[in-house]
Amino acid sequence: MAKTHYPVDAGLVMLELSRADRRLARVIRRIGSFPTKKRKPQHPYASLLQAIVYQQIAGKAAEAIFGRVKALGATGFPTPEEILRAPKTKLRRAGLSRQKIAAVRDLAAKTLDGTVPPLAKIRRMSEEEIHERLTRVHGIGEWSVQMFLMSRLGRPDVLPAHDYGIRKGFQRVYGHKDVPKPQAILEHGERWRPYRSIASWYLWRALEEKQTKPQRKPKARKISAAR
């Protein structure tokens, strides 16, 4: 689940989503408010470097690899120049695959040439412009851009319908037998505008809620003594 913050009126958004979607309203009542506290500003390069490292890897393993990648920097986080200077063998020892080495190097190069803009500039760009810029980086696709828009920029109306966690959360909340297709979620999600990011946050939480809910112990059956 993406770590998010949204600089909006939480009470108003929760009310509007609840009015628009009765099933989602039940989740909102159970879980409560979503995050609204602003996160520490971070250059897009740093956010995207983490996104590349975390792609297709389980949480703790990704954390360990990212920790080793951060250690490549003289000040605790590698600059684009340090990534480009690092030998492939060093990047491999940190845990990066060949594909990810190519991706982090391309990210570093495109940060230095301005393709990946600084935070102040990217905040003023439209989502279409951000998508067009960031997907020029090898290894950054639609999902990575959507996570960046939600988790780093706090854009409130993003719906990552291809995200498996969103699809599983939707399945749970709406009682589908099978995991729904992304198009079905996009169509249903029209009622969540302009707060689809927040609705997505609740779907992630609904799935997380199911995964962490303790299992009930089966009741002991009473066995009558044989007469």
N, C-alpha and C positions, 0 to 999 in steps of 0.2 A: 504494500500500500504506500502511495506517495505521501511524504510528509508535507502537509499543506498549511497555508494560512491565507485567509481571505479578508481584505480590509473592507468589509461590508457590515451592514446592520444585521447581526445574527438573528435577532428576534423576528425582524421583518421577513428575512429570507426563509426561515423555518416555517413561518405562517403561510407564506405564498406557496412554498413547495407542498405543504400539508393540504392546502386547499386544492392544489392542482392534481394531487395523487394520493388517494386514500391509503393504498398499500404502503407507500413510502412514509406517509404520516405516522404509521405504527412504529416504524423503525426510528423516526425522529423522536417520538415520545419516549422510546426505550433508551436511546443513546444520549439524547440531550444535544447540547450545542456543539458546533464544529469550531475548529481553531480560527481565531481572528487576530492573534498577536503576530506582529511583523517579525520576520526572521532577519538575522544578520545579513547585510548586503554581501553578495559574492559575485565575482566576475563570472560571466557565462562560461569562460574557459574552465574554471574550477568545477562548476556544476556538470558540464558535459564530460570532463575527464572522469568524474565519478560515475556518470551514467554509462560510459563505455566500459569501465571496469566491471560494473555490476551486471551487465547484460548476460542473461542466460546462466547465471551462477547463483546458487543458494546463498542466503543472507550471511551466515558466519564465515563461509569460505570467501565471499566477496569482500567482507570487512577485512579479513586477514590480508588479502591481496592488495586492497586499497591502502592498507597501512604500510605495506612494503613499498608501494608506488610513491606514497607521500614521503617516505624516508629518503627517496632519491633526491629530494630538494635540500639545499643547504640550510634553508630556514624552516624546514618542516613541511613544505609543499613545493613540488617541482615547478619552476617557471617553464614557459614554452621553450625557452632557449636550453634549459637543462634537459628537457625531454628529447629535444633534437640532438643534443650532444651525447646522450646516454647510448652506449653500445647495445646492439640487439641482445647480446648475451646477458647484459645486466637487466634489461627489461624482461627477458625470459626468466631469469632467476627470481624476479619479483612476482612472477606468476602469470604474465601476459602471454596469450597465444600469439601466433604470427599475425592473425587477422587483427587482433587488438593492438599489437605493436604498430601496424600500419595505420590503424585508426587514430591512436593517440598522437602519432607523429604528424598525421595530416591535420588533426585538430590544432596542434601547436603551430604548424606552419600557417594555417588559415587564421589563427588568432593574430600572429605577427603581421600578416599582410592586410588585416582589417576585415576579412570576410566575416569572422565572428566578432561582432562589435562589442564595445565595453557596455557595462550594465546601464549607465545613464542613457546611452543612445538606444539600446534595445528596448528599454521601457517605453520609448516614444513610438516604437514601430507597431504596425498592425500584425495580427497573428499570421496573416498570409505572407507578409514580408519576412517575419521571423522564420517561418517554415522554409521559405525559399532560400534564405541565407544559410541556416543551420544544416539543412539537408545536403548542402554542397560538401560537407565534411564526410569523409569515408566512415561508415559505421553509425552515422546518425540518421535515423529514419523517422517516420511519423510518430511512433510511440515515444521515442526519446524527446522529440520536440514537445509533444503534449505533456509529458511529465515535467519538462522544464517550464512550460507555460503555467502549469498548475502549481508546482511546488516552489518555484523560484520567483515567478512574476505575480502569482496570486490572481491570475486571470479567472474570473468566475464562471465563464460559459464554455468550458472545454469538456467534451465527452469522448474519452478513449474507448470506443466501443469494441475495439479488437483486443483490449486487455483481458486476459483470461480471468483475472480476479473480478473485474467488472461483470463479465458474463456469468461467472459462478454466483456472484452476489445477486445478480438479477434473477437467476434461476431460483435462488432461495427465497427472495422477497416475494416473487410473483408466482411461485409454486409450479414452475415448469418441470415437466418430466425430464426433458433433455436440456443441455446447455444451449441457450438461444444463439442465433446467428447475430453478428454485429448489426446487420441492417434492421433487424427487428428491434434492437435496443435503440438505434438511432431514431427510428420512427416513434417509438414510445417516448423517447427522451425529448421530443419536441415540446411536450407539456411542461418540461422543467426549465425551459428558457426563461430568463437569461442566467439561470443558476445551475447549469448542468454540471459544472465542476463540483459544486457542493452536493448535488444528488449523487454524483460518482463517489464522493467521500463516504456518504452513508451506505452505498452498496458495498464498498470495501469493508466498512465496519460491520455490516450485517454478516458478511462472510467470515470475518475474523471472530465475531461473536459466536458463530456456530462452531468454529474450529477449537475455540478455547472453552466452550461450555462443558462442564464436567458431566460424565456419563452417570446416569442413575444406576445404582446397584439393583439387580433384580431381587424382588422380594423372596424371602425364603418360603418355600412351599411347605405347608403343613402336611405331615404324613401321618395318617391314622394308624395306630398300632393294630396289628393283626389280632383278631379275636380267635 
